[in-house]
Amino acid sequence: MVTVRMPADGAYLSVLRTATAGLAARLDFTLDDIEDMRIAVDEACAMLLSQAVPGSSLECTFALSADDMTITVSVQSLSPRPPAADTFAWTVLSALAGSVQAQVGPADRLAVVMRKSRPNSGLV
């Protein structure tokens, strides 16, 4: 489990893209899958940052296993609304990340959870 916490500001997203790529490479994801995950994390963050409480933190947790990586990106929101699943952005995110879901958790925390299986793992 790896957690990265940073200001909820788009200027810091390059840190998450780099962390995503490094962790996916350690799991032997293909170069195409690594790039897909970098873009997916960026897209998920863009969806969440518009609802983030000004001055709050964005948190990204990477749960790694031998066969997959689950990435949870979350922010605190005043009125959390999960992103609409019928938008083009959500469709792109789903195509890039494998499985995607949005959640509203305790303390008005809005999250996007993405799960990508390693190639040839037999998982979806």
Secondary structure, DSSP 8 states (H G I E B T S, - for coil): -EEEEEESSGGGHHHHHHHHHHHHHHTT--HHHHHHHHHHHHHHHHHHHTTB-TT-EEEEEEEE-SSEEEEEEEEEBSS-----TTSHHHHHHHHHHSEEEEEEEGGGEEEEEEEEE-TTSS--
